[in-house]
Structure formats: structure tokens, C-alpha cells
Amino acid sequence: MNLEELLASFVDADEIELENVSIDTEELILKVQQALIASGAPRVAGVGVQPELAPLEYTVPIREYKGSVAEVQLGATKSEGGTRKKVVKLGGQKSLYWFEGGIVNRPVVTFDVFDVAPSLPRAIREHVEDVWHDPAEWAKKAVKMGADLVTIHLTSTDPNNQDSSPREAAKTVEDVLQAVSVPLVIGGSGTPEKDPLVLEKCAEAAEGERCLLASANLDLDYKKIAKAAIKYKHNVLSWTSMNINDQKSLNRLLFDEGLTQDQIVQDPTTGALGYGLDYTYSIIERMKIGALKGDEELQMPISCGVTNAWGARESWLNNDAWGPREHRGPLWEIMTGTAVLMAGADIMMMLHPLAVKTVKDIVLSMTGEKKSRKIRYEDWLTV
């Protein structure tokens, strides 16, 4: 009896056991597989033949949390003392994941706009160069391209740029407020000596609009920014550099100045794909979990500067071996945005219209507002 005939005799057997046999194992595996196929015996999984799997019933694990994330409102309508036609609410989570049922406000996108034309990669520049000398028109275009909010970066106030005055910056904010009806994030130039003065003046010019002043940090006069937010009815972005203990310390200091949880949004810094994104993900997730466990110093929404993706050389460097930059750039921003979204970001600062659209489509799919294909979990094992 040859091997094929021997195996055929065990077609109905649950297992085949050979004793006192000395044979090359690799050859045995190959011949057993071929013999089983030829004989019509049950197929063996793992050697190029896929088993038939019964449909799986998957039940998502639902957890309960004792804490929650504060809800922060950006923008104010006419009845609330502002001029915005709509407001945006961040946070309010009582669970970590959408399927746990405790998330009420979907993540949103704010589009970066600058008061002076910056040096931008061509992949972005070609979409905005017709308006980038006019921040008000740029803001209008940003809304048309899908922005839920607009972030105006007052980079001209940098002494190494144009050193424009706080009053000039405030005029720019007024122009942008008149141009669009969505809430605003007001950013300085990143100059510790100048930003508190700029943000204070802009807060006064936008009194009652509930803007987000970006940002307070440990390296500047955060007290001035906090006082301006309270006096003129705004919110404050609490920014630190990938250090959860620094984040807690800064939030505590802002509380001491009189700000409440519903006036603070946190920014732990976003590392781009390949440049610290994994650490950013971990920090955001730890902050969310800490908030849901009841840590009051972390119970605020989280903002992420997804546009940091464009600082990665892989997103813009001309290298034919990496493929066209026009594709790489948006993909780098999309992957960075998707990662922080999965980690728990509430608001994402973005730049490329395709990246904005793609990330927003993912958000709408998560909330059920956009239909997505049904997943067969068993396909993960057989395809």
C-alpha cells in the first residue's frame, strides 16, 4: 500500500498517528497535503488551502467609566453674545470608544490660515495661493473646503518676520470674523515675549465670540492669556511638549487663574508619522483614560496639530524613489490625522483639502453619518 492509499483509508478519521517512522519531515508535509487532496480527505489548513469558517458573532466589550471629559463650546451665536451662525462643541465623552455609547460630540477639523504668506509645500500652495495674501479670503476658502473652524496664525507679529503690532493682529482677527461664520482659533507666532500681548489684544477685539486662544504654555506669561480669556469670554489652548506631567501642571496653573474645565482645550503636541507619532498616540490615549478614570486635571478635550505632518521630509522632499510628492504629502497628513483621531483627538488642525476630506469621511463613518461597508470578521482569517 502506498502513502496515498494509506491516507485515503483514513478519510473519516479525526487524526492520523504514525509510530516508529523515520522520514524527512518537509517531504512528509508536502506529500501528505498532496495525498489528502487527491484522496478527497478533509483539507489541511495552512498549506495554501483555506478552511471554510462559520460566520462569527462578535460582541463588543462595553466598559463603564466613573469620570468624563468636560464639554467646551467654541463660538457664540447672536443670542449668546457673539456673531457666529453655528457653534462647535468639543469633548463631553463618557467613554473611550464610539461603540461604548458615551461620545456625543464628533471630532472636528480646523483649517490653518496665516496672516502672511508662509513657505508651504507645492502640494498645499497650489490650492490656496490665489488667496494666501488675504487671510479673510483664505478663511472663506477654507470653509468651502470643509473646515468646521478656522485657525488664524498671526505669524506676522514675530519680531523676525514683520513684527506687526498687537493692534494690527486684532484688525486681522476682526476681518476674518466678518468673512466667515464659523468659530475661530486665534494663534500667535510662537514668540514668548509677544504672544501674550497679541492674544490679549485679539481677545478684546473678538469679545464674546468664544474663540480659542492658542496658546498658553509654561514658557510665557500664561496668566495674561488666562485673564484675557476670562475677561473677554474666550477659551484657552493649554499647550505642552509631549509630557503628561507638564500638561497636568499647566492645567492646574490655569485653574488657579480662574479658568474652568469648560474653557480649556489641551494640546500635548503632535509628532508626525515617523517623527514621534507613536509617542503622541500613547500620550493622548493616557490622557483620555486618565480623564475617564476621574483625573480632573486631564478632563478637557484634546487638540492636535496634524499639519506637523508637513514638517516630515518624506511628505515634501523631491525623491523619485518615494513616489510623487503630490501623493505623499496628503497621505502623510491623512495617516497622522487618522492616528490621533483613533487615539482620541477632539479637534485636528489641518491644511490639505484632500486630507481634510478624507479624515472627515472617516469621522462620519465612525459616527454612522456616512455609510461604510459591512465587515465580515471571518474574512480577516481567510482572505
N, C-alpha and C positions, 0 to 999 in steps of 0.2 A: 504494500500500500504506500503510495507516495504522499507527500505532505498535503497536497491539495485534497486528495481523497480523505486523508485523516481529518483535516479541518472540516470538510463537508459533513462528516459524521457527527460533528459537534454543533451543528447549526442551531439546535434548540437549547444548547447548554448555556448556563449563565456565565461560566468561566471555563478556561482550558488550563490545565496544570500539567507541565512536563517535568518528570523527575529523572535524575541521573543522565542528563543530556548535556553534552559539550558541543557548543556550536557558536559561530560568530554572531554576536547579538545584533549588530547592524544588519546583517544579511537576514536574520530571522525576522526582524521587524518588517523589512521590505517584502519578504516572501509571504509572511502571514497576511499582510494587508492585501496583496495581490490575490492570494488564495481565497481570502474571505470574500472579496468582490466577485471573483469568478464563481464561487460556490453559492452565492446568494445569501451568505450568512449576514448577521447584523453588522453594520459598518462600524469601524472603529474611528472615533473622533481624534483629530489632531494630526492626521497624515494626509491632508489635502481633501478630506471628505467631511462635510459639515453635518452635524446631527440635526434632527428635527426637534425643536424645542416647543414645549407647550407655552401658550401665552402666559405672561406673568402678571399677577395682581400686585401692584406696588402701592403701599400705604405710606404717605409722607409722615415723618415724625414731627409731631407738634409739641413745642415746648412752651412753658409759661414763664414769664419774667416778672419780677417784682418792681422793676424800675421802668422808666420810659424816657424818651427824648423830648425836650421842650419844642413847642411849635413856634417858629419865628416867621413873622409876616414881613415881606418886602413890598414896598409900595403902599400908597394910601389913596383911596378914592376921594372924590369931592366931599362926600358925606363924612369922611374920616379926617378931613383937613388937608388933603392932597389934591392932585390933579390926574392921577393915573386912572385909566379906564379899566384896568384889571390889576389884581394883586397876586403875588406868588407866596405860597406858604411852604416852608421847609420843615422837615423833621416831623415830630408827633408820633414817631414809631413806638409801638409797644411790643414789637417782636423783631427778630433779626432778619427773617426771610419773608418774602411775599406770601408764600404758601401757608405761613403760620397765622395769617389773617390780621396782623396788628399794624400794618402800614397803611396810612391814609393819604399821604401826600407823595406823589410820584417825584422822582429826581428830575431836575430841570437843567437847561443849558443856558449859560450866559455867554454872549459873543464878545470877544475882546475888540475894543475900538481905541485908537490912540489920537491924542490931540495934535501930534506932529507925525508926519510920515516916517515910520521906522524902517529899519533894514529887515525885510521879510523875504523868505524863500520865494522863488518864482511861482511855485505851485499855489501859493496863497495870494501873492501880489496880483496875479492875473485876474483874480476875482474881485479885487477891491481897489485897484489902482486908479479907477475912474472917480473914486470918492475919497481917497485917503488923505487929501489935503483939506477936507472939510469934515470934522468929526460928527456934525449933526447929520449930514447926508450919509456918512458911513454907518451911523447908528440906524438910520431908516433902512438901509440895505441889509443890515444885519438882521433886523426883524423880519424882512421879507425872506431871508434865507433860513428862517426857522428858530431864531433866538427867542427864548422865553423872557430873557432880561438882556440888558446891555451893560457891559463894564467899560467905563471910560477911564483910560490910563492917562494921567496928566504928566506925561514924561517930559514935557517942555519945561516943567518947573525945576528940573535938575540943573544945578549951577554949571554942570559940564555940558549941558545941552543948550537951551535958550535962556535959562534962568528966569523964566517968566514969573510974574508975581502971583501971590495967592488970589488977588483980586481978578487977574486975568484968567486964572484957572476957574474961579467961580463963574465968570461970564461964560466960559465954555460949557460948564455944567448946566447953566440956565438954557443955553442954546440946545443942548441935547435933550433936556427935559421938554422943551417946546416941540422938538422934532418927532419924538416917539411917545407912546402912551404906556409903555411897559416900565417896570421898576428899574432903578439904576444901582449899579455897584460903582462907587467912586474910588479910584485908586490913585495913589501918588506916584512919585518917581523912584521910590526906594531910598531916598536921601533922609537919614535920620534927623538931621537938623531942620529940614524944610517941610517934610511931610506933615507933622502935626499942625503947622501954621496953615498949610494948604488945605488940609482936611477940615480944619476948624472953619475957615472962610467958606468953603464949599458947603459945609453943613448948614451954615447960616443962609446961604443963597437958596438951598433946597429945603428950607424949613418945612416940616410937616409931611414930606414926601416918603419918609421911612426908607431912605436909601441904606445901603450897606457901606460903611466907611472902611476902606481897605488900605492899610491895616494898622492895628495896634500890635506892637511886639516889644520884647524885653530890651531892645537896643535903642528905643526912642522914648519920647515923652507920651507914654500911653495915657497918662492922666488927662492931658489936654484933649486927646481924642475922645476919651470916655465922657468927659464933661460936655463936650460939644454935642455928642450923640444924645445925651440926656436932655440938654437944653433945647435942641432943635428937633427932637423926636426922630432919631435915626437908630440904626443898628451898627454893631462893630464887628469886624472880622478880626478874630484873635489868631495871629499867625506865629508859628514856631517852626523850628527846623528839625523835623523827624525825631522829636524827643518827647515822649509822653509825659514825663515828669515836668518838663518845661511848660508843656501845654496846660497841665493842671495848675502850675504855679501862676501862669499868666491869667488864666481864667479866674483864679482866686483873687488876684490883684484887681481885676476888672470888677468883680463882685464888690470888693472893698470900696471902689469908687462910686458904687451905686447902680451899676448895670445889673439887670436881672437875666435869668436864663433865656427869656424870650426876646432878648436884644443882642444875643451873641451867636455868631457862627464861627466854627473852628476851622483852621487851615493848618494841618500838620506838615505841609509841603509834599509835593508830588514828584517823585522820581520817574523819569521817562522809562519806557520799555528798554531794558538793557542797561539802565543807569539808576538802579535803586528801586524799580517798580515793585519788586518782591517785598522790600522792606516797607515801602509805603502801604502796600496791601495789608501787611501784618499790623502796622500801626493803626490804620483805620479800623480794622476788624477788632483789635483790642480795645479801641476807644468805644466802639459801638457796644461790645459785650460788657465793658465796664459800666457804661451808661444804663444798660438794661438790668444790670445787677444792682443798680442803685447808687452809683458814684455820682454825686451831684456836680462835681467839678468837670464831668465829661458829658453831661446830659444836654448837649446842644448839637444842632445839625453840623455837618461837615462839608466844607468846600474844597475842591481840588483844582489846581492849575494844570489842566490837561494839556494846555499849549506848551508846557515844558517839553513835550514830545518833540517839538521842532528844534530843540537845542541838541538833540541827538544827531550826531553827524550822519548816521545811517538814513536819516529822514530827508537830508538835503544834499549831501555830498555827491558830486558827479562821479559815478563809478559804474561803468557799463556792466561789470560782473554782478552788480547788485540789482540790476533792472532799472527801469526808468524812474527818475525822481518824482515824476508826476503821480506815480502809483505809490511809491514807498512812503512819501510824506503823509498823505492822508491815512494810509494803513497804520503808520506808526502812531498817529493821533487816535485812530479808532481803537487800536489794541490797548493803548494807555487808558483811554476813556472807559472802555468796556471793563478793564480790570478794576479800576477804582469804583465803578458802578457796582460790580459784583461784591466788592468789599464793604460797600455801604455809603458811598458818597451821596450827598443830597443836592449839590449844585456843582456843575462842571464848567470851568472856563475853557472855551474852545475857540478855534479860528477858521478851520477849513470847512466850507459849506457841505462837502460830501461827508466829512467826519461827523459834523453836527447831525445831518440827516440820518446817518447810519446808527449812531448812538441813540438818537431819539426813537428810531424804529425799534431798537432793542428794548428801550424803556416801555414803549407802548405794547410790545409783545409780552413783557413781564406783567403788565397791569391787565392784560386781556383786552385792551382797546384796539389792538391790531391782531388780526387772526394769524396764527402760525400753524405749521403742520403738526399733526398729532405724532407723538413719539411712541414707537414700539420698542420697549426696553430690551426685548429679546434680540432685536436686530444688532445691538451692541456686541452680542456674543457670536453671531453667525455671519455677519457681513464681512 
